[in-house]
Amino acid sequence: MIDCHQHIRAEDLSTAAKRQEYADWTRREMERVGIERFALMPYPGDDLEETVEQNERTTRLLEEHPDLGYAWVYIDPEWGEGAVEEFRRAVEADGFVGFKHHSNRFHHPLSDPVVDPLLEAADEMDVPVISHVTQRTREHREEIAPYETQTEHVREVADRYPDLDLISGHIGAGGDWERRVRNLTDLENVYLDISGSDCEQGQVETAAESLGVDRLVFGTDGWLFPDTGKLMGCDLTPEEKAEIAYNFESLVPESTPNKLETNDLEERKVAAIERFERFESPREETIVDANAFVGNWPYRDVEGSPEELLARMDAEGIDKALVSSLDAAHMRNVPKANLQLFDRIDGHEDRLIPVATVDPTYSKWRENVDECIDRGAKAVKMLPLYHGYALDEDPARELVTAAGERDLPVVVCSVLEDLRKQHPTHKPVGSEEMFRDRWNDDQIDALIDLLTECPETDVILDNCWASAPRILEETRSRIDHHWLRNESHDAEILFNIDGLFIYYDVQAEAVARDVGADHLAFSAQLPFSVVQSYYNYVEYLPVDEEAKDRVRAGNVLDLLG
């Protein structure tokens, strides 16, 4: 695979030794996930002079280590003619592949006239342009990123420069990816980079159907584990996946020093097809999805019926799933949604383990919990941001305490969809304080207080990002300012691994060290996400197979007894 979208993750490449260190680390990361080349993006400096120096260091890096791949010219259009001169020099003298544009960093969208001199230069030199692009809701864009390039800006540029190859960056960087695909369908000179932190099911397949496989290019934007999994796990043929994996090579200028020879490229495609074919068979390990759903999502089609969910589980080799009602996130009558869940999964309880969604602001929620237990519920799910209560309020404490008294684990789930794409009529409570799809610091504080005040309840926590080590540390008895704090959460705490901060080996090592396999559970939050994107988190966790088996299924099954 050739990754068209990879930022250089090194602060200093000023010496041969430092470049060697970066190259060695990068090779290890690439080899682990099957990436053969990066198109690197050296972060620009604070001014033109510093940026020229960064580019020259990148040139030396690739001269000394050509196997790493290629480089983009990442430069501020506001530097005027100097930026254009450096762009031309880097391409024509040093073999850079094209121009990288990032609107958030330089505060103007791709279609802004200030960018035109660089676009014209790219057009004249016949090199591609890659731009940071998303499709946020207007509300979210105006509040968070008013300068960000949207697909409409890409359309303007594509119309103005019909012979210029444009790569619309990261289909899955949040935002409405379905709208992005529709907006790009008729633009033959626009390619879509499949990278991004959002790994929802259907992204790559929908893009391939609308744009054609030949207009998709593989990229990660640094999300190595989930985005290699996104390509491996999508519902395309191995041959189609191999085309996407190497399409970027067709955009690499002939002047690039280490461009692949045609025979070499074809051999790599054949090897990739063989690798992708291995993902056609279901996994043989015992696997449980700890946070799955059955039901309907009002904003797009998902594989939400029991039959669709089971078919996906069969294809992926997932043996069981803890399932709750997806409709319960939006229905006013949550108890009815629970009863519908039990009716829908009737006869499949050996694989679909029922989890009751409880809204503790409903006065008779305890009766609903007991009714669900009678129907076979094995756990309780909390969706506080959808049901209008906070984690540090009495309803949350009362629910978690009651679940512990009934020996039911509680799955505490944050948002079900990236905030950058949510429908403008849908704003979960507290969403304006959240970033993307995880608990913010205030909510983590509240979560820690909740767990400490409810010490006997087992919990499975979702979307904890980089806060899992802190949650473990601060919910156990500890010395604080020379005093022993006796309040602690003594029951089990598991973290869904799909909601943790893992995309390089260094993060995987930190999770293994600071959280530990005994506190992890696998989830792809079916039917939302590509399974392989987050199964990679388990595969690349630096622990032995026995520990991985606990993450895949053992920890959750033990929790359920």
Buried (B, 14 or more C-beta within 10 A) or exposed (E): BBBBBBBBBBEEBEEEEBBBBBBEBBBEBBEBBBBBBBBBBBBBBEEBEEBBBBBBBBBBBBEEBEEBBBBBBBBBBEBEEBBBBBBBBBBEEBBBBBBBBBBBBBBBBBBBEBBBBBBBBBBEBBBBBBBBBBBBBEEBBEEBBEBBBBBEBBBEBBEEBEEBBBBBBBBBBBBBBBBBBBBBBEBEBBBBBBBBBBBBBBBBBBBBEBBEBEBBBBBBBBBBBBBBBBBBBBEBEBBBBBBBBBBBBEBBBEBBEBBBEEEEBEEBBEEBBEBBBEBEEBBEBBBBBBBBBBBBBEBBEBBBBBEBBBEBBEBBBBBBBBBBBBBBBBBEEBBBBBBBBBEBBEEBBEBBBBBBBBBBBBEEBBEBBBBBBEBEBBBBBBBBBBBBBBBBBEBBBBBBBBBBEBEBBBBBBBBBBBBBBBEEEBBBEBEEEBEBBBBBEBBBBBBBBBBBBBBEBBBBBBBBBBBBBBBBEBBBEEEEEEEEEEEBBEBBBBBBBBBBBBBBBEBBBBBBEBBBBBBBBBBBBBBBBBBBBBBBBBBBBEBEEEBBBBBBBBBBBEBBE
